[in-house]
Amino acid sequence: MKTKNSDYNSDIRQYTFVIRELTSREIKRKYARSSLGILWSILNPLLYMVVMSLIFSTMFRRSIERFPIYYLTGQIFWNLSSGATNSAMTALVDNKSLLVKAKLPKQTFVLSRIYTALINFGYTCIAYVLMLVIFRIKPCVTMLLFPVAVLSMLAISIGVGYILSVIYIFFADVKYLYSVFLTLWMYMSALFYPVTSLPKAMQTFIGCNPIYVAIAFARECVIYGRVPAVMMWIKLAGWSIGSFMVGISFFKRKENQVMQKI
């Protein structure tokens, strides 16, 4: 006789399998017409780093030590967040037929897009580690805190992704509005400039930006070999838990309306 626990474990395995299959499909589709394929996930951040270093390294040479790594750390986290939320936005609409036919939690399709972004981030980290070696960033114990920033960014992206995936069904133009918002968000995340060069009020404002907090956290533990300040931990935990809870709550509340609209 099956227990509730065994049924639950079976469901988890099924959902995990579906997420892996959907992720595999997304990755294959993304690189279907590319000769280099997944290699682009490694080359892309390196090319961006070279270009941005040539443009801004002279400008910020005195205020930012090891500018290429400073920028690359911000860029890979930005790509994770923007890629995850952008793709999660259309997850329900793109999988409309499966959503109607298959008896799967609707969150599965959103989570598969987030997981795809995480896989791409993993490939990007190969380039990141390579650059750490080239720029002679010494390994230190604080680097073990790097996954904390990654997990926090994922939690934030999941929450935002849930909200966007629902809004997109009712208001497709949000896709274009969000692209504009992302541009503003990127410049407010201090990817390539020092926050200390800004007025105090602007520093405070950017300090409340969840993406900047995750990036700053990663820079502290990887580049500077320091344990991030307590306030940084509090902000990161607050944004991660808050974003995830608000996102899943909004998604659950609109779940029935989604099925009617789609």
C-alpha positions in Angstrom: 0.0 0.0 0.0 1.4 3.4 -1.1 1.9 6.0 1.6 1.4 9.7 1.2 5.2 10.2 1.5 5.9 7.8 -1.4 3.3 9.5 -3.5 4.9 12.9 -2.7 8.4 11.6 -3.6 7.0 10.2 -6.9 5.5 13.5 -7.8 8.7 15.3 -7.0 10.7 12.9 -9.3 8.1 13.5 -12.0 8.2 17.2 -11.8 12.1 17.2 -11.7 12.1 15.0 -14.8 9.8 17.4 -16.6 11.9 20.4 -15.6 15.0 18.7 -16.9 13.3 17.8 -20.2 12.0 21.3 -20.7 15.4 22.8 -19.9 17.1 20.5 -22.4 14.6 21.6 -25.0 15.2 25.3 -24.3 19.0 24.9 -24.5 18.8 23.0 -27.8 16.5 25.5 -29.2 18.6 28.5 -28.1 21.8 27.1 -29.8 20.1 25.3 -32.7 21.4 27.7 -35.4 24.8 28.4 -33.7 27.9 26.7 -34.9 29.7 27.3 -31.5 26.6 26.3 -29.5 27.1 26.3 -25.7 30.6 27.7 -26.2 28.9 31.1 -26.7 27.9 31.0 -23.0 31.6 31.0 -22.2 32.8 33.4 -24.9 30.0 36.0 -24.5 30.9 37.3 -21.0 34.6 37.3 -22.0 33.9 39.4 -25.1 31.8 41.8 -23.1 34.5 42.1 -20.5 37.2 42.9 -23.1 35.0 45.6 -24.7 33.9 47.2 -21.4 37.5 47.1 -20.0 38.8 48.9 -23.1 36.1 51.6 -22.7 36.0 52.1 -18.9 39.2 50.8 -17.4 41.1 54.1 -18.0 38.2 56.1 -16.6 37.9 54.0 -13.4 41.5 52.7 -13.1 42.2 54.6 -9.9 38.9 53.9 -8.2 38.4 50.2 -9.1 41.1 47.7 -8.5 41.1 44.8 -11.1 38.4 46.4 -13.1 37.9 43.5 -15.6 37.0 41.1 -12.7 34.9 43.7 -11.0 32.9 44.2 -14.2 32.7 40.4 -15.1 31.4 39.6 -11.6 28.6 42.1 -12.1 27.9 41.0 -15.7 27.5 37.3 -15.0 25.0 38.0 -12.2 23.1 40.5 -14.3 22.9 38.0 -17.2 21.5 35.4 -14.7 18.8 37.6 -13.4 17.8 39.3 -16.7 17.9 36.0 -18.7 15.9 34.1 -16.0 13.2 36.7 -15.6 12.9 37.5 -19.4 12.5 33.9 -20.3 10.2 33.1 -17.4 7.9 35.9 -18.5 6.7 33.9 -21.6 6.9 30.4 -20.0 3.2 29.9 -19.7 2.2 31.3 -23.1 5.0 29.3 -24.9 3.9 26.1 -23.3 0.1 26.7 -23.7 -0.6 23.2 -25.2 1.2 21.4 -22.4 -0.3 23.6 -19.8 -3.8 22.6 -21.0 -3.1 18.9 -21.6 -0.6 17.9 -18.9 -1.6 17.7 -15.3 1.5 19.5 -14.0 1.8 22.4 -11.6 1.9 25.6 -13.6 5.0 26.6 -11.7 6.9 23.8 -13.5 7.1 25.8 -16.7 8.4 28.9 -15.0 10.9 27.0 -13.0 12.2 25.2 -16.1 13.1 28.7 -17.6 14.9 29.7 -14.3 16.8 26.4 -14.3 17.8 27.0 -18.0 19.3 30.3 -16.9 21.1 28.6 -14.1 22.6 26.1 -16.5 23.8 28.9 -18.8 25.2 30.6 -15.7 27.2 27.5 -14.9 28.9 27.5 -18.3 29.6 31.2 -17.8 31.3 30.5 -14.5 33.9 28.4 -16.5 35.0 31.7 -18.1 34.8 33.5 -14.8 37.1 31.0 -13.0 39.5 31.2 -15.9 39.7 35.0 -15.6 40.2 34.7 -11.8 43.3 32.6 -12.6 44.6 35.0 -15.3 44.2 38.0 -13.0 45.8 36.1 -10.1 42.9 36.3 -7.7 44.1 34.1 -4.9 41.8 31.4 -3.7 40.4 32.1 -0.2 37.9 30.6 2.1 35.4 33.4 1.6 34.9 32.2 -2.0 32.8 29.5 -0.5 30.2 32.1 0.1 29.8 32.8 -3.6 26.9 30.2 -3.9 24.9 32.2 -1.3 24.8 35.2 -3.8 23.8 32.8 -6.6 21.0 31.2 -4.6 19.7 34.6 -3.5 19.7 35.8 -7.1 17.7 32.7 -8.1 15.1 33.2 -5.4 14.7 36.8 -6.5 14.4 35.8 -10.1 11.9 33.1 -9.4 9.7 35.6 -7.5 9.9 38.2 -10.3 9.5 35.4 -12.9 6.2 34.2 -11.3 4.8 37.7 -11.4 5.8 38.5 -15.0 4.6 35.1 -16.3 1.1 35.9 -15.1 1.0 39.6 -16.1 2.2 38.7 -19.6 -0.9 36.5 -20.2 -3.2 39.5 -19.5 -1.0 42.3 -20.8 1.5 41.2 -23.5 3.0 44.7 -23.8 4.7 44.2 -20.5 7.4 42.4 -22.4 8.4 45.7 -24.0 8.0 47.7 -20.9 10.1 45.3 -19.0 13.0 45.6 -21.5 13.0 49.3 -20.9 12.9 48.8 -17.1 15.8 46.3 -17.4 18.0 48.9 -19.1 17.4 51.3 -16.2 17.8 48.5 -13.7 21.2 47.5 -15.3 22.6 51.0 -14.9 21.4 51.1 -11.3 23.3 47.9 -10.5 26.8 49.4 -10.7 28.1 46.8 -13.1 31.0 49.0 -14.4 31.3 52.0 -12.0 32.1 52.5 -8.3 29.1 53.3 -6.2 31.3 55.5 -4.0 31.7 58.0 -6.9 27.9 58.9 -6.6 26.2 61.3 -4.2 25.2 59.8 -0.8 21.5 59.8 -1.6 22.1 57.8 -4.8 24.4 55.4 -3.0 21.6 54.7 -0.5 19.1 54.2 -3.3 21.4 51.8 -5.2 22.2 50.0 -2.0 18.5 48.9 -1.9 18.7 47.4 -5.3 18.6 43.5 -4.8 20.7 42.8 -7.9 23.4 45.3 -6.8 23.4 43.7 -3.3 23.9 40.2 -4.7 26.7 41.5 -7.0 28.4 43.4 -4.1 28.1 40.3 -1.9 29.9 38.2 -4.6 32.6 40.9 -5.1 33.3 41.0 -1.4 33.8 37.3 -1.0 35.6 36.6 -4.3 37.6 39.7 -5.3 38.4 41.2 -1.9 38.5 38.1 0.2 36.2 39.5 2.8 33.1 38.2 4.6 30.3 40.6 3.5 28.9 43.0 6.2 26.0 41.9 8.3 23.7 44.5 6.7 24.5 43.0 3.3 23.4 39.6 4.6 20.2 41.0 6.0 19.3 42.8 2.7 20.1 39.8 0.6 18.0 37.5 2.9 15.2 40.0 2.9 15.0 40.4 -0.8 15.4 36.7 -1.5 12.6 35.6 0.9 10.4 38.5 0.2 10.6 38.3 -3.6 10.0 34.5 -3.6 7.0 34.7 -1.2 5.4 37.6 -3.0 5.9 36.0 -6.4 4.5 32.6 -5.4 1.6 34.2 -3.6 0.7 36.3 -6.6 1.0 33.3 -8.9 -1.2 31.1 -6.7 -3.9 33.8 -6.4 -4.1 34.3 -10.2 -3.8 30.6 -11.1 -7.5 30.0 -12.0 -7.7 33.2 -14.0 -4.6 32.2 -16.0 -6.3 29.0 -17.1 -9.5 30.9 -18.1 -7.5 33.5 -20.1 -5.0 31.1 -21.8 
